[in-house]
Amino acid sequence: MTRTNPAATWHQRSLLSGRLHVLGPALAGAAVTATTHNLAECGWVFAVIALVCWGARLEHYPMHLMATARFALRVACAMVGAAAAVAPTYLNSDATPIRAAITVAAAGAMAACIALVDVVFSMAEVRVAVIGDDSFAELLARQFADSGVRGFVFATSCAPTTSIDRFRTLVTSERIDLVVIENRVMSSPEVERTVDACVEIGIPLTDGATLYERILGHVPIAVIRSAWFRAVLDPERPASHHRLQHARDVQVALTLAVVLAPVMAAIALALVAKDGRPILFRQRRVGKGGVEFELLKFRTMRAEPVADARWAAADDPRITPLGAWLRRLHLDELPQLINVLRGEMTLVGPRPEQPAIVEVLEREIPYYSRRHLVVPGVTGWAQVRCGYAGTTLGTGWKIGHDLYYLNRRTLTFDALIMVETLRTLIADRQYGRTPPNPRFLLRVEPDAHA
């Protein structure tokens, strides 16, 4: 049995999206350069831009969940293409401002058209069949809908014991593009036969946890097992990332400290005049390897005796008017540049938590302690996606994001997260975000194969 006219799958969609990020600016620069230069110069422009964009390997990152970074890249595509096209023009003596402006506009238009192709392609439907329990299929479909993910149609579900003939009929009648297997039944003999059928048919297949992680941008910690961490702890993973990350942190932190010194001085003076001393708030947090350190912030609450550890809340009565303004703009986090320079924190990573809260969460949330495998960050993937936790379920949601970052951490991903962080300064949504269903985050099921 063969499938004719197969629709786009989720993997193909992601792969094409990544290629368009590479080809978009490259074709923009080359096409416009071709209007006034020879093919050799067009090839040079195309090769240079494509090589630079390819190095970012954007298909490996959840660009569909990063609206701000995606928009910034669209603009960057046009700018890079235009710059590469204009450069050869200005190297010639016949360059004029009008000619350069036309070149810039044409390059930007070319990049925008290719970006539009990416958007149109991303609207294609992927019809999904789930092998497993009906309740799992319904829950997965509802989770995708509640998360605002579009393009996935959960067309049908069937039990692992469904006959192969029945399975083939479903694939054909429902025009299935992707088969998803519930993790709980992955090792059953019936599913093995289903996998063989998928190979024969030529239809893509994945497990529920992998699809959930890739599309929703966080790990379903109640579904995965310890084997998931083999990839994270793989000895072949580049060991240079930490050194490069630290070098970048020191450079960026020093630059920001110098540039923002007048701002920090003004905040300190305002705090003294408005709320008195102390200026800084110091609190013990848990860092890499479970080692505690002292996190620094500008004080945003009234000075009170030390209370029991608790989560922050939007309407906390202890927050001062000036403190509320500092929190809204995240300016209270600026002293953490000192923590970065000390090596206690990095610019991007899991947010550090209070020791007392860590003790509770390690008992309630699967794999919570694994977030301490890396240095905590000033901002992070969980921070830009989830805001403040506020509850055990909310923390489980954030841990899923932290583990997702842990498995994909690169300097490119860090840069994309920092761009996304800029959005929080404009559209602040730190509180009130709704976590997904607890079944994916808190429930731990016994598994003899773990």
PyMOL commands that set and color helices and strands:
alter all, ss='L'
color gray80, all
select helices_A, chain A and resi 10-33+39-56+58-60+63-65+67-91+97-122+134-146+164-173+183-185+189-201+208-216+226-230+240-259+261-275+288-290+321-328+331-333+336-342+355-364+368-373+381-386+392-408+411-426+438-440
alter helices_A, ss='H'
color red, helices_A
select strands_A, chain A and resi 126-131+152-158+178-181+205-207+280-286+292-298+346-348+377-379
alter strands_A, ss='S'
color yellow, strands_A
deselect
rebuild
show_as cartoon
